[in-house]
Amino acid sequence: MKTIRWGIIGCGDVTEKKSGPGLQKADGSSLVAVMRRNSEKAADYAKRHDVPRWYDDAQSLIDDPEVDAVYIATPPSSHMEYTLKVAEAGKIVYCEKPLGVSSEESKRMVAACKEKGVPFFSAYYRRALPKYLTIKALIDSGAIGEIRYVHIAMHRSITERDMQPGGNWKVMPEIAGGGLLLDIGSHALDLLDWYCGPITKAQGYADNQSKSYAADDIVSGSWKHANGIIGSGIFCFNTYKDEDRTTICGSEGEISYSVLDIEDPIHIRTKTEEKEIAVEKAPEHVAQPLIQTVVNDLLGRGTCPSTGESGSRTDWVIEKLQGK
């Protein structure tokens, strides 16, 4: 196999710029089919993005003999259903995050892909972006010594769309599995899994303070990584500002960074100096670098850092922080 031929299930907004074109532009990759339940929208997407075929039925795309791998870009409530179907067909799975609406779903997805012997990747694309690769290199090189603790502070204000009935599925538990912790907070937790190793213990509290929508709008908790690093976090999605900061504190200094602002500088502080490290401009299609690692992995040219197993671990941590 010299080219991975992709199909997309759920060619909605997330695929327009962030990820869809990346499947076409990555080396050794092509996008050959897309699916959306609305046939007019599926046909329109295929036409605008120069995709050869479109479907309004997921199974038809999965059964397409020219599709090697399937990118599942639907809301989380259908991730498990489609992952199991793709795995049953013996095809490669690349799934949006969070993987499931519960950690039990995620575990079933991982188990199904393992049983069928199919590769399973999760779409935590920050693991392949230069800014976050730089942070990992700094940590791995011992720039701040041995890591002692980590802390996440993430804030978001409530939008008009959030408050409209049916306006934002990301704050509808029956579709998203919870609130914005699953959508954007998950990126912060996934990065810490990558930087500091798996989290093995976690606990927390969640509440709906504003009553603006059905999901929890504040979550706080603490956790412990397998190597003894202690973590804590506050995710407040009902406050006055849009801002986030993760701090990784070590024996010789600390690194702090924004998870959500891809172009915000990295901050480093030690006993003797304090500096900023400028980061590269975000790529036009932010998921393309991770997609390239998926393709490289499948073609035997490298390893993808974001797997079904790592994504499932983050789902489990989220659930524990929600107090479940």
Secondary structure as UniProt FT lines:
FT   STRAND          4..9
FT   HELIX           13..16
FT   TURN            17..18
FT   HELIX           20..25
FT   TURN            27..28
FT   STRAND          29..35
FT   HELIX           39..48
FT   TURN            49..50
FT   STRAND          53..55
FT   HELIX           58..63
FT   TURN            65..66
FT   STRAND          69..72
FT   HELIX           76..78
FT   HELIX           79..88
FT   TURN            89..90
FT   STRAND          92..95
FT   HELIX           103..116
FT   STRAND          120..122
FT   HELIX           125..128
FT   HELIX           130..140
FT   TURN            141..144
FT   STRAND          147..155
FT   HELIX           160..163
FT   TURN            165..167
FT   HELIX           169..171
FT   HELIX           173..176
FT   HELIX           181..185
FT   HELIX           186..196
FT   STRAND          199..207
FT   STRAND          218..225
FT   TURN            226..227
FT   STRAND          230..236
FT   STRAND          243..250
FT   STRAND          253..257
FT   TURN            262..263
FT   STRAND          266..270
FT   STRAND          274..277
FT   TURN            286..287
FT   HELIX           288..298
FT   TURN            299..300
FT   HELIX           308..321
FT   TURN            322..323
//
